[in-house]
Structure formats: structure tokens, C-alpha cells
Amino acid sequence: MEPAEMKRIVAERAVDMYVKDGMNVGLGTGSTAYFAIKRIGELVADGFDLTCVATSVQSEDLARECGIKVVELDQVDKLDVTIDGADEVDPKMQLIKGLGGALLREKIVAAATVREIIIADSSKRVGKLGTKAPLPVEVLRFGHEHTRFALKRQGCEPVLRMRDGEPFVTDGGNYIYDCRFPEGIDNPFFLESRIDVIPGVVENGLFLNTAYDVLICEEDGSVTSVAEAENRES
């Protein structure tokens, strides 16, 4: 099955499972979240009264095109559910996010969400974080080379993200360093605390103990719930 079709299947399944009329809904960013936003637009067209908060300018523009009501996060007391993608998912539902460049707003939105639902195709499943994807770290532009040096001391190779020959700039006006760990990330909770105290770091792409459930589309088109699998094992 083509990757785009897998993303569509899992996105629509998540929306149909978790989005109910009258909810406040967080809209993720990325190629899989795209299909979730499109499906939410269909629900709105069918009469659902939904108030949504976008994790990026890109997602906000798409949502408005789909007829979805989008407000600022501070206009709602909480979000009932957010549906977002991930770049890596480990067996304990720990995540790496941020290759789409929206990790700062994604993490703020996730913190305001009762149920953070992650959607992904099977290629995003890993045994250990950092084995496929680099860890994105958003940093201030001021002194970013010094921030890079401090990141490198954590055992990674930080590479400044570029676009069209210029440094990529986030919606918050910051840069991103994509940090590759040669052997993966052995202790993500320890690493997160080390990165967060580096002056110049705005946010990192480790989303730990954040997901309420992770839905993964397998290559045959079936959708599995990591939370359900974990509950069965325990």
C-alpha cells in the first residue's frame, strides 16, 4: 500500500474514533495530520460544531480552506482531543516529533490537551528513539552556533536545518538543529532534561508521556492501537 494511502486511512480512523460534536480539537501538522484536517472539515460540513486550534500556520490555512473554525489556544480552556503525527514511535508510545518544523506549538498544544492521539504509518515504528529520525531542537537565532556546540556535547551531530539555501525559520522565528545520535537515544528522559537547560534552546522534539494513544496503519491497511497492545501485554 502506498504511504499516502496508509496516512489517509489512519488519520480518518482517528478522527472518526475520537472527534465528537461540540469538542475543542487540536489540529496537528504534517503529511499525516493533513488527512485528519480534511476529515474534520467533512464533519464540519456535515453539521459538527467544532472549535479548533492549529499547531502551525500551514495547518491553520488548510483548516480555514476546509471551513473549520480556528481560534487561538488562549480562547479555549482546554482541548478535548488533538490528532497529530509523529516521526518516530517506540513501544512505550514515546515520540520524536518536529521534522515538520512545528514542534514548539505542537508541544504547547499537547500540554493543553486531554487526549493526544498520534497517527502514523508503520514506517514510524522504532525499537529505540533516534534510530531512524534525527531529534529536532528549536533554538534562538542569537548565538545559535554556541547552542550547537552545547548540543554536540550531548553526543549528537547537530545540523542546522536549511530550506532553499537559507536556514529554515519556524513559525516562532527560530532555527532548528536536527540532532543525529549514532546509536540512538538510550535514555530520552535524561536527554530531554539535559537539552532543556542549554541556554538558547527553545524546545526539543522529544514528546515523552504525551500520547493518550498511538494509531498505526500497517502495510495491509489495518490499524493497530499501541495503547491497546500495551494494555493486553500488561
Secondary structure, 3 states (H helix, E strand, C coil): CCHHHHHHHHHHHHHHHHCCCCCEEEECCCHHHHHHHHHHHHHHHCCCCCEEEECCHHHHHHHHHCCCCECCHHHCCCEEEEEEECCEECCCCCEECCCCCCHHHHHHHHHCEEEEEEEEEHHHECCCCCCCCCEEEEECCCCHHHHHHHHHCCCCEEEECEECCEECCCCCCCEEEEEECCCCCCCHHHHHHHHHCCCCEEEECEECCCCCEEEEECCCCCEEEHHHHHHHHC
